[in-house]
Amino acid sequence: MAQYTRASGFVGLITLQNPPVNALSAVVRQAIVDTVKIALSDPKVKSVVICGQNGNFCGGADIKEFGGEMTGPPLIPMIHAIEAANKPMVAAIEGNALGGGLELALGCHYRIAHSKARLGLPEVTLGLLPAAGGSQRLPRLIGVPDALDLITTGRIVTAAEALRLGIVDQVTEHNTVDAAVKFALSVAGQPLDARRISTFPCPRPPDSDALFEEAMRKVRGSARGAMAPVACVQAVRAAATLPYERGMEREKELMATLFTSGQARALQYVFFAQRAVGRWSMPSGAGWDTSKPRPVNKAAVIGLGTMGRGITVALAQTGLSVVAIETQEKQLMEAKQAVTSMLERGAKRRGAAPALDRISYSRNIQAVADVDLVIEAVFEDMALKLEVFRQLSAFCKPGTLLCTNTSALDVDELARGTPNPELVVGMHFFAPAHVMKLLEVVYGKRSSPQAVATAMQLGKKMGKASVAVGNCRGFVGNRMLRLYVEQAFFLLEEGATPELVDGALEEFGFPMGVFRMSDLSGLDVGWRTRKAAGQAQPGEASGQSARIRNGSRYSPIGDLVCEQGRFGQKTGRGWYQYDKPGSRVARSDPWLHSFLEQYRARHGLVARSIDRQEVLERCLYALVNEGFRILEDGIAAGPEDIDVIYVFGYGWPGHRGGPMFYASTVGLPKVLERLEHYHQAHPDVPDLQPCGLLRRLVASGSPPVHRWREVIKKLHSQL
Ligand SMILES: C[C@H](O)[C@H](C)C(=O)SCCNC(=O)CCNC(=O)[C@H](O)C(C)(C)COP(=O)([O-])OP(=O)([O-])OC[C@H]1O[C@@H](n2cnc3c(N)ncnc32)[C@H](O)[C@@H]1OP(=O)([O-])[O-]
């Protein structure tokens, strides 16, 4: 819908009305076409202002329409008609002007933005490109380098930066529509040819071929197989090398290759999955719409190691007051310095003032007396955490939420150590905590829905993709990861190399394969977990028993490599070798290859040729299978929860949609058949046995992923 009114007697005012973001649905597009016609034929009207209802200009094309047949007037001619208008068309931009919304504004002759407005062409994040003239008009307006940056990254800019770039003509602190109407009156009757961006020559940067080759090299390097960033470079290149009409044809061609691609569907699934996880629920039935969060005005962080420092920064950047507590003087001073420089760097990037004054530091745990929520981030040791929770329960005011950043310990056991277990939840951040977008909010058996609601709301405030999950060993992310790593170890036993396994996973789209990632995070981290679980046993046992734990196959390869002091980048040796400790460039290590041959010989294992397909199937299907078990156990409410966790916390390529979405694109019957095949080949690996829920979904005709929640709900209601 779009409403037409007159403002100040001579200005036609077109207001987009499609809450919550005024997306350009078919109905809205038709209404724009109609109201623009009315305004241009209204003799009283000298100029026209286009704005959005509810302080939001326009969130772009209606993504919900992409899955179906496109109806209604197309965007491109609609915007052309606005640009060709014989009366000044002024866009009054409040809130968001994104994608087709910014393209609509670029079709106008002038753009007035509120200082809090956000502008951008994020289509690439949806597996698309700006296909309503954005890839042709933006380079003509702001130049190729800045347009390339915005279009290939999908970066959203503030009004201040948009003014500096030349995207908008004016920024106002006051009512934007009033300012736009006043401006529209001031330009009434002025010539417009010089304001029609599509007629602008596109400034050709010196040596533009080199610039585009460099841009292409860069996006291919970071895209990890994603098609859209590459198409975005090609579209902007068309703007720099072709006349506008031919550039628009090229834009259309490129968009056609993307629009129906699996990658675009996967990224749009991730977009809606991110919104779906915000509508969280617990097995009790309580959820986002029935649980009111408690207000959090002041928070505390206990333990200022790497995680504690990142969490302190993430909290302070929300505008909250934070008490940062570390009992050791030296660590406290070091942490203060680290937090200060992280805040200053972040503020510089955002062009804002660092929130240094929001943080107070203390060595005394009693400083938590007036906070609303505490996040504990001390060393991963149950006895230590229980002691901290005991003290917190003594010093915190009634009702203070006690959150733990543990990544592996039992949240219920921690809660049992306090007088109010209903106030205890896990807030599992990912390193670096002020950068990584994922937050697992872990509810225990006694956690109150209000505690979960509060943690989820705080997560959203920190800009996190927050996912509510049940308490179990490894929660969701790490629980699935164990199966993925285990298969990688087994593949080494059977003849693969770290290079082969990592090559297959990186070709799939992961930023790093399992062994390069292990070298980065430190092999000793996993070793400590395996030792704590009683799996890793010292020394080199030989024979079958060395490779069996609790009746199942176990690979001691990782333990044996650690016993050599090879912990990865930090020791300069791990699965790969590095020039020196701390360096990041991995090189194949002949020592590791001969170690693998000797290991196989000692255990009577014969290496066989393994291809990339088998690597993918074993590592990814084992992880997916555990995902189905997690859904079966009710630890995660739906596939979207698992997929958001893996895309925003474990480097799963967004253009593959996440593990559960990926399984649905491969086809559940295929995943089931392959798991049965590998379980038959490896009967000593019970985790390869297909999960009952997977069998059930296949038996019920493999419904599309967005319908799995129903099947799961029915399954749980029958239990
Ligand atoms: C031709 C052209 O070149 C191409 C092809 C395009 O234009 S492609 C499209 C390009 N546009 C985008 O990429 C912008 C996408 N949107 C956002 O980034 C954010 O939404 C937001 C604008 C910054 C607001 O954030 P928010 O945190 O305030 O609210 P929300 O929870 O996110 O959103 C509130 C509700 O609105 C829904 N929604 C948001 N944007 C939408 C859109 N463009 N289409 C359809 N629904 C949308 C969203 O699913 C949610 O629904 P529900 O969950 O309540 O049912």
The ligand as a Tripos MOL2 file, in Angstrom:
@<TRIPOS>MOLECULE
LIG
   55    57     1     0     0
SMALL
NO_CHARGES

@<TRIPOS>ATOM
      1 C1         15.5840   -5.7510   -6.3340 C.3       1 LIG1
      2 C2         16.4680   -5.5840   -5.1850 C.3       1 LIG1
      3 O1         17.7140   -5.2170   -5.6880 O.3       1 LIG1
      4 C3         16.6950   -6.7940   -4.3700 C.3       1 LIG1
      5 C4         16.3040   -8.0400   -4.9610 C.3       1 LIG1
      6 C5         16.2380   -6.5790   -2.9520 C.2       1 LIG1
      7 O2         15.7750   -5.5730   -2.5680 O.2       1 LIG1
      8 S1         16.4730   -7.9120   -1.9160 S.3       1 LIG1
      9 C6         16.0480   -7.2780   -0.3050 C.3       1 LIG1
     10 C7         17.1430   -6.4150    0.2090 C.3       1 LIG1
     11 N1         16.8040   -5.9940    1.5520 N.am      1 LIG1
     12 C8         17.4030   -6.5170    2.6090 C.2       1 LIG1
     13 O3         18.2700   -7.3510    2.5080 O.2       1 LIG1
     14 C9         16.9560   -6.0320    3.9720 C.3       1 LIG1
     15 C10        16.4200   -7.1760    4.7540 C.3       1 LIG1
     16 N2         15.9040   -6.7700    6.0430 N.am      1 LIG1
     17 C11        16.7370   -6.4330    7.0630 C.2       1 LIG1
     18 O4         17.9480   -6.4020    6.9640 O.2       1 LIG1
     19 C12        16.0890   -6.1230    8.3790 C.3       1 LIG1
     20 O5         14.8750   -6.7620    8.4230 O.3       1 LIG1
     21 C13        15.8850   -4.6170    8.6180 C.3       1 LIG1
     22 C14        15.1870   -3.9660    7.4900 C.3       1 LIG1
     23 C15        17.2510   -3.9890    8.8510 C.3       1 LIG1
     24 C16        15.0200   -4.4570    9.9250 C.3       1 LIG1
     25 O6         15.6360   -5.1920   10.9560 O.3       1 LIG1
     26 P1         14.8410   -5.4050   12.3570 P.3       1 LIG1
     27 O7         15.7600   -6.1520   13.2520 O.co2     1 LIG1
     28 O8         14.3020   -4.1280   12.7770 O.co2     1 LIG1
     29 O9         13.5690   -6.3070   12.0010 O.3       1 LIG1
     30 P2         13.5580   -7.7900   11.4560 P.3       1 LIG1
     31 O10        13.1830   -8.7140   12.5360 O.co2     1 LIG1
     32 O11        14.7850   -8.0710   10.6970 O.co2     1 LIG1
     33 O12        12.3660   -7.7060   10.3930 O.3       1 LIG1
     34 C17        11.0370   -7.5250   10.8330 C.3       1 LIG1
     35 C18        10.1530   -8.3980    9.9860 C.3       1 LIG1
     36 O13        10.2010   -7.9110    8.6320 O.3       1 LIG1
     37 C19        10.5640   -8.9490    7.7470 C.3       1 LIG1
     38 N3         11.3600   -8.3670    6.6650 N.ar      1 LIG1
     39 C20        12.4150   -7.5550    6.7820 C.ar      1 LIG1
     40 N4         12.8850   -7.1980    5.5630 N.ar      1 LIG1
     41 C21        12.0980   -7.8070    4.6490 C.ar      1 LIG1
     42 C22        12.0700   -7.8270    3.2200 C.ar      1 LIG1
     43 N5         12.9330   -7.1390    2.4710 N.pl3     1 LIG1
     44 N6         11.1240   -8.5780    2.6270 N.ar      1 LIG1
     45 C23        10.2260   -9.2790    3.3710 C.ar      1 LIG1
     46 N7         10.1890   -9.3020    4.7320 N.ar      1 LIG1
     47 C24        11.1180   -8.5630    5.3520 C.ar      1 LIG1
     48 C25        11.3590   -9.9240    8.6260 C.3       1 LIG1
     49 O14        11.3580  -11.2050    8.0840 O.3       1 LIG1
     50 C26        10.5980   -9.8460    9.9380 C.3       1 LIG1
     51 O15         9.4630  -10.6400    9.7890 O.3       1 LIG1
     52 P3          8.9610  -11.5040   10.9690 P.3       1 LIG1
     53 O16        10.0910  -12.3510   11.4290 O.co2     1 LIG1
     54 O17         8.5450  -10.5600   12.0410 O.co2     1 LIG1
     55 O18         7.8410  -12.3060   10.3820 O.co2     1 LIG1
@<TRIPOS>BOND
     1     1     2 1
     2     2     3 1
     3     2     4 1
     4     4     5 1
     5     4     6 1
     6     6     7 2
     7     6     8 1
     8     8     9 1
     9     9    10 1
    10    10    11 1
    11    11    12 1
    12    12    13 2
    13    12    14 1
    14    14    15 1
    15    15    16 1
    16    16    17 1
    17    17    18 2
    18    17    19 1
    19    19    20 1
    20    19    21 1
    21    21    22 1
    22    21    23 1
    23    21    24 1
    24    24    25 1
    25    25    26 1
    26    26    27 2
    27    26    28 1
    28    26    29 1
    29    29    30 1
    30    30    31 2
    31    30    32 1
    32    30    33 1
    33    33    34 1
    34    34    35 1
    35    35    36 1
    36    35    50 1
    37    36    37 1
    38    37    38 1
    39    37    48 1
    40    38    39 ar
    41    38    47 ar
    42    39    40 ar
    43    40    41 ar
    44    41    42 ar
    45    41    47 ar
    46    42    43 1
    47    42    44 ar
    48    44    45 ar
    49    45    46 ar
    50    46    47 ar
    51    48    49 1
    52    48    50 1
    53    50    51 1
    54    51    52 1
    55    52    53 2
    56    52    54 1
    57    52    55 1
@<TRIPOS>SUBSTRUCTURE
     1 LIG1         1 GROUP 0 **** ****
